[in-house]
Amino acid sequence: MKITREIEKQAADYVSAYLTNKLPQGYCYHNLVHTQCVVNAVNEIADATKLSDQQRLILIVAAWFHDLGYVSQVEGHEATAARMAERFLKERKVDIDEINLVKACILSTKYPQNPRSLLEQVLCDADMLHLGQKEFFNKAALLREEWSLTRQLNYNDEQWHALNLDFISKHAFHTSYCKKNYDKRKSKNILFISKLMKENKNKLTVSRAEKVETRSEGQKLAKEMKVERGVETLFKTASRNHMQLSSMADSKAHILLTINSILISIVISVLSKRVEQNYYLIWPTGLLLLVCLITVVFAVLTTKPKISKGTFTKDQVAKREANLMFFGNFHNMDLKTYDWGIKEIMNDKDYLYSSMTRDVYYLGKVLALKYRYLNIGYKVFMYGLITAVIAYGICFTCIR
């Protein structure tokens, strides 16, 4: 079968989820945002080139997959992306001719680009369209950061400008539409890079001592920023995990509440009539009701919210004792006092980290209590239900 709009949508969803969940950290440029830009550029060039609807679908699918190989590797990522696209399309019974066209388009984006067909030319130009846009320097900065994080390639300004100048000067758009609409802006970008290089050369030479000091300060700052990013990631991960576990506990408690509510309704509406006629069912029925009620109590305790008085004093903030991260500690305060307290936290990094630590700690305490109640509720329900069933069995056996 041919590539359809439904397959195109599935490709978009598949690649978006794959890049979001599996792309390693550090890819500031080759990420989902870049892929979406390339897809948009393909549509723009396709409109001007007057491609058929089927050619456009082939190109859009290729655009979605073209950088997916970065998930596993940098060198040869085009070949990996082509294989992933082939597997995706084969699962949807797409004709081999169209699969080969998609793969050829993806492989043509390998640098240096050498597209042979019109479709390959469109995708290559879409991939490099930023070279002829005002956003070139912003995207170049993202690429510089990405290379530093993922390849350990660190350039000073002079080296980076020279590298960009060489790359953009050697590049040439392939489609007549891009040549007409983006070559002019690309030339301006080349001139601006040349200007930056000239300004760097004309700057006064910094003394060797100043260079050493500047480098040392930069390394120290970079180290501090790296540590701070690690701390932020730690707190984000811990808080997210606690909230997910809390949500899971509430869901499990809700299941217990639902099941036992249904059981109580059945016992009251159905078994109560039988008990009047068969007195020997009183004890197992009462036991079953008791088990359900106890389980409901512990399920409610699991989900029962606990809110404190919601106030703090300026003296507590001054002594770094108030935790303003939890709404239960400030919900009764006026905005002015709360705003003052938050600014105190923001101006004191130790107090900020201490507050975040306390917040995670007390989240854990609340979570432990939730799971303690939930564990008791599940045990009561499981063993109580077994006991009640056995009691019913004994009653029926004895009567017979």
N, C-alpha and C positions, 0 to 999 in steps of 0.2 A: 504494500500500500504506500501511497504518497504521504509526505509529512503534512499533517493537518494543523489547523489552529489549536485544536485540543492538545496535540503533541507538543506544539510550541509552548503552550501554557504549562504543560507538565514539565517541560525542560526548564522553564523559568523557575517554577516552584522547586524542582529538584536541585538545581544549581544554587539557588538562593539559600536553601536549607543547608546544603553541603558546605558552602563557603562560610556561612554563619557559625556552624557547629564544629567544623573540622579544620578551618584554615588556622595555622599556627599564629601566635601573637607576633607582632612586629611588622606585618605586611600592611604598611600604611598606604601604599599605592595600589599594588596588585590585589585588590579585594573586591567585595561585592559592588561597591560604589563605582569602581573603574569598569567592571563588567556591564553595569547598567548604562554607563556613559557610552560604551562601545555599541550596545544594542540601540540606543537612541541615535547614535551617529550612523549606524547601518540604515536605519529607517530614513534618515535625512538624505543620505547619498542615494539610496534606492529610489526615493521619490524623484530626485533630479535625473537619475539615470534611466528612469522609466522601465524598471525591471518588472517581470511578471509576478503575480502573487505567489506562485510556487517558488520562484527564485528568491523572493524576499523571505519566505518561510525557511528555506534552506540556510540562508545567510544569518537569520536571527538565531536559529538553533546553534549554528557554528559560533556566533558571537557569545552566546551564553556559556558555551563550553570552552572557549579558546584559552582561558587562563586557569581552568580548573586543576591542571596539573601542579600548580603551586602548592596544593594541599600536601603533596608528598615530596616534591623535589623542585629545584630551580633549573638546573641544567637539563635540557630535554623535556621540559614540562609540556611542550607542544605535543610531542608524541604520546605522552601519558594522557593528555586531554583528549586527543583524537581516539585513543582506545576506549576511554570512558564514554565518549559520545557514541562510538560504534556499539558498545554493549547496551547503552540506554536505548538506542534506536532499534537494535535487533530484538530486544524484549518487546517492542511495540510493532514488530513485523513490518518495518519500513523497508522499501525496496533497496536492494544492494547498491543500485546506481546512485540513489540520493544519499545513502550513507557514505559512499566514496566521495561525493561532492562535498559533504560536510567535513569529512576528514581532510580533504585536500585544502579547503579554505583554512582550517585550523593550522595545518602544517605550514601554510604559506606565510603565517605571521612570525615565523622564526627569523631572527635577525642574523645576517642582512636579508631583508625581504626580497623575494624574487617571484612575484605572482605571475601566473601564466594565463589565467582566464579572467574574465570580467568580474566574476563573483569573488575570486581571490583578491583582485585589485580593490574591490569595495571594502572587504573586511580589513585588508592591510591599511587602507587609508583611514578607516574608522578607528582602528587601534592606535594610530599615530595622529589623530586629528588635533590633539591638544598642542602639537608643535606649531600649528597655525592659529592659535587662540590666545586671548589675553591671559587665560588661566594657566598658560605654560609654566610660569615661574612658580606658582603655587604647587602645581603638580610635580615640578622638578624638585621642590623642597621635600615633598612627601617621599619621592623616590630616593632622595639622598638619605633621609632618615631610615627608610626601609633597608637600604643596603648596609647602613651602619648596624642595624639591629639583627639582620638575618644573615649577612655575609661578612660582617666585621670589616667592611670597607669604609674607611674614614678619610675624607678629603678636606683639605683646607679650601678656603674660598677660591683661591687662584686655581687650584687643581680642578675644582668642581666646574668653574666657569669654562676652563679650557676643554674639559671633557664634554660639556654641553655644546660648546661652540663647534667642536669637531663632529659631534653626532648630528646636530641639526643642519650643519652645512652639507653633510654628505647625504642627508635624506632628501627624497623627492616623492611628491605625491604621484599616484598612478592614474587616477580618474580625472577626466577633464573638468568635472565639477569642482573637485578639491583644488586643482591647479588654479582655477579661475577665482575661487572664493577664499582660499586659505593661504596661497603663496605670498600674498602681499603682507599679511600679518606675520607670517613666518619670517619674512625678510626683516621686519621691524624687530622681531625677537632676536634675530642674529645681531643686528646693530646694537641693541641694548646690551646683549652679553659682551660684545666687544667694548662697549663703553665702560661696563663694570670692570673688565680686565684692565683697561687703561687707568681707571681711577685707583685700582689696587696698586698698580705699579708706581703711581705718582705719590702715594702716601709716604710719609716720613718713616724711615727705618726705626723700629723700636729696638732699644738696647737689649743686649743679651740677658741682663739681669731682669729686666721688665718682662721679657718673654718667658723666662723660667717662672717668675712669680705669677704671671697671667695663666700659664699652663697649669701650674700647681693649683691655683684658685679654681680654674675651670674643671680640673679633675676632681677637686674636692666637692664642687657644686654638683657635678654629674653623679658622684658617688652618693651625695645626700639625696639627690632627686631619685636615684635608683632605689635607695633604702625606703624613701617615702612612698614610692609607687608600690613597693613590696608590702609595706604596712597597710596601705589603702586596699590592696588586693586581699590581704589577710582578713581585714575587718569586713569587706564586702562579702567574701566567701563564707565567713563564719556566720554573719547575719542572714545571708540567703539560705544557708543550710538549716539554721535554726527555724526560720520562717516556713521552709518547706516541710520540715519535720512536724512543726506545730499544725500546719494545714493537714498533714497526713493523719495526725492524732484526732483532729476534729472530724475528719471524714470517717475514720473507723468508729468513733463514738456515735456519729450519725447513723451508721449502719446498725450498731447495737440498739439505738433508740427505735429505729424503724422496725426491726425484727421483733423486738420485745413488745412494742406497742401492738403489732399485729397479733402476737401470741396472746397478749392479755385480752384483746378484743374477742378472739376466738374462744378463749376459756370462759369469758363472761357470757358470751352470747350463745355458745353451743353446749359446752360441758356443764354449765350451771344447771341446765334442765335435766341432764343425765344424773347429776349428783342428787337431785331431789328424789329420783326414782331408784338410784343405786348408791346407798349410803357409803358403801365400801370405797367409792371413788373420792371421798372427801379428802383423805390424807394425800394421795398423789396430786390431786388438783390443787390443793392448798400449797403443796410443795412447789409445784410448777409456777403458781402465781407469785410465791415468795421469791423464787429465783429470778423471775422476770422483773419484779419490783426492785430487787437489790441491784440487778444489772443496769436498770434504768437510772437508778440513783448515781452509780459510779460513772455512767456515760454522761449524765448531766454535770457531775463534778468535773469531768474532763473538759467540757466546753464552757463551764461557768467562768465569766470574766471577773477579774479582780482589779479594781481601780483604787488607787490610794487617794489621799486627801487633795492632791493636785495643787499644792502650794510649796514654795520655797522662800527662804529669806535671803536678803543680800549678804548677811553674815555667813550663811552656808556657802554662797558662791565665793565669797572672799576667802573662806577656809578651804575651798576646792572640795566641798562635800556634796554639793547638789549635782544630781544627774539630770540634765535637761534634754537628754536624748529620748526619754520615754514620756509619752503624752500624759500618763497618769501622774507625773510629778509637776505638771505646770498647767493643767487644763482649767484650773480656777484662778490663774494669775491674770493680771491685766497685761495688755500688749506691751506697754512701755517697760515694765519690769522684766518681762520675758526677753524683749529685744536687748535690753542692757545685759542680761545674763548670757545670751548667745554671743554677743560681742566680746564678753570677757573670755568665753571659751575660744573664740577665733583668734584672739590676741595672745593666747597662751597654748603652745603646742603640747606641752606636757599635760595640761588640764584637758585638752581636747582628746588626746589619746587615752587618758585616764577615764574620761566619760564614756568613750567608745568601748573600752575594756569592761567597765561596769555594766554597760548596756548589754553586751554579749553575755557576760556572766549571769546576769539576772534573767535574761532570756533562757539560758540553759537551766536555771533553777526552776523557772515556770514550766519549761518543757519536761523536766524530770518528774515534776508533780503530775503533769498531764498523763505521762506514760505510766506512772505508778497506778493512778486511778484506772486507766485504760486496761492495764495488765490484770488488775483485780477483777474488773468488770468482765473481761473475756474468760478468766478462769471460773468465776462464779457461773457465767452462762454455760460454759462447756461442761463442767463437772455437774452443775445443778441440773442441766437438761438431761444428761446421761442418767443421773440418779432418779429424776422424775419418770423417765421412760421405763427404767427398771422397776420402779414402784408400781407403775401401771401394769407392767407385765406380771408382777407378783400378785397383784389384786385379781386380775383376770384369771390367772392360773388357779389361785386358791378357790375362787368362786366355782370354777368348773369342777 
